[in-house]
């Protein structure tokens, strides 16, 4: 009987780990624009020069307290499709737009492309937040 319980526990742990890996590896396609950051829905007062982003409302979700969105304070690795550049940003707010869209701080956008581009195609996925972001 104890070996059956142990086998079930192991199976559940393996299943839970696999689910987390699959979710963490999910990649989204969309576009990025930029803005001047400030106090956002996640109740983080972001400033110019910080590597931060706003995520589209569809993925942000609806919560009685916006800061309860599971995206608040998470980090994502953003890759510019055309320029082969990347930057890691922290989600601090929500914005308009379809699934996959991010609005980056100007500082983060400049790591990907010139602000003269205005809008760029991107892919992005969740990553662990590096220290200092």
Buried (B, 14 or more C-beta within 10 A) or exposed (E): EEEEEEEEEEEEEEEEEEEEEEEEEEEBEBBBBBBEBEEBBBEBEBEEEBBBBBBBBBBBEEEEEBEEBEBBBBBBBBBBBEBEBBBBBBBBBBBEBEEBBBBBBEBBBBBBBEEEBEEBBBBBBBBEBEEEE
